[in-house]
Amino acid sequence: MSSLVAVAEERLEPLTLARNVAWWEVNVEATEENERRRAETELEYSDALADRELFGDVERARIGNGNGEPIVARRLELLQRMMLPHQIEDSLRSRIVQLEAAVEARFSRHRGVIRGEEVDDNEIKRILRESDDSAERREAWEASKTVGASVADDVRELARMRNEAARSLGYRDWFALSLANDEMDEGKLLQTLSDCDRATAEPFARWKNALDMRLGERFGCDASELCPWHYADPFFQEAPVEGSVDLDPHFKGKDVVGLAGRTFEGIGLEVAGILDRSDLFPRAAKCQHAFCIDVDRGGDVRVLANVTDNQDWTDTMLHELGHGVYDLGFDEDLPWLLRDTHLVTTEASALLFGALAGDREWLERVLEIGAGEAAALDGRLRSARAAELLVFTRWVLVMTGFEQALYADPESDLDTTWWDLVARHQLVSPPDSRRAPDWAAKIHVAVAPVYYHTYLYGSIVAAQLRDSLTAAAGGLVERPEAGKILVDKLFSPGASVRWDRLVEQASGSPLSVESLARAVAAV
Ligand SMILES: [Zn+2]
């Protein structure tokens, strides 16, 4: 058995490395050559995972391994899980890949139109943040939804094909397959979502009521007349400025990368090597977002970012390095397949560090804004943080509820389902008589299916870790003991331990919304 695992690792390791390098290069510079290389390495990697003979050997080995070595059993389990979604009929696999790519391309090419002019997403967001003109806001919001109408039929078709794939593998639908394949228990997920709903419904309603009063004043209408375009984000997935604290003046002229470096140094976590290999500042033809990638599972960890001197980018730098220190923290003796993370736990680490950019202690000790000023900001910082968590949690309830319904029946009246969920969880009503596939305007539904709940789990676990580090080390900022706890209990086991057991081990308690509930009560 152990030789089969070793053979599979030997085959996957170079393909993964090539795919990661190609991914890095195309994001650093989007040339045709880099794009071709990326598609090529992606295909080679997915072909290896689709190998039926290897998959059959892995399945038989898992059964035969019975009471074998746990470290071999765990690698076989991960290998089977990586390969399973690729074990579908070749023609179905290629139809799904092609349609996904076509829809993704349509999203990149599509531009909404405002007053006869094509606009990009940044312009739409700018109007929704800044404009006091309700008619202009309405046009911007409607423009943000037109992509939905253009891709909706294809997104439904993707859901049908994904269901067909899931059923051919013995699962009820794609929703069930995705969760099972990600070590997520569906019953537990639904219970957690309903716990989140209960913990946030009242504070969210209270916070939104106050927000609506302020928005009513700003737009000169009654709070009951507010429409979806009066919120600062097309999906109301982020808290509007009315509910947050503007810290940007404190970041102006600061060395954001240096601050991030000092943050990790103070916690005893080494990031100099990551920063050396990284590509951190804006440049033409470079990806505009940010990510962290573990290129070789052997210490080559890099961050791509477009840093400017504001709070958002400081949060992002800390976030990406929070992924990076996790990847550098794996136990040296772990075999290749186990030098990996579950999305929930790595996202929790990233969110834990990212949030420091709005944390009183960090502002005082790392940004050095002065104790008096930090103390004066404290209450507002905590309520801004609570508002962010509330808005995000309610939004994930919409997304997850919708995807559950989509895969349960792709033929159902999805337009109505979407607005029912938005009204219930976000307390936003649809504009009168609106009939449109607004759900399809969210790119994740098309190209990152059944994924959104991992962000919510990540933020629940981050809140748990924060509480447990406060209890064990007094906090995180400038506390190497906290860094040591994270390395020993969360990072070093890699994927050798299931994510839910890792959460319990690292935070001292199983996944629970208690810490999140406490954090949102500060709103
Ligand atoms: Zn992340």
Residues whose N, C-alpha, C, O or C-beta is under 5 A from the ligand:
A	BS01	ZN	E347 A350
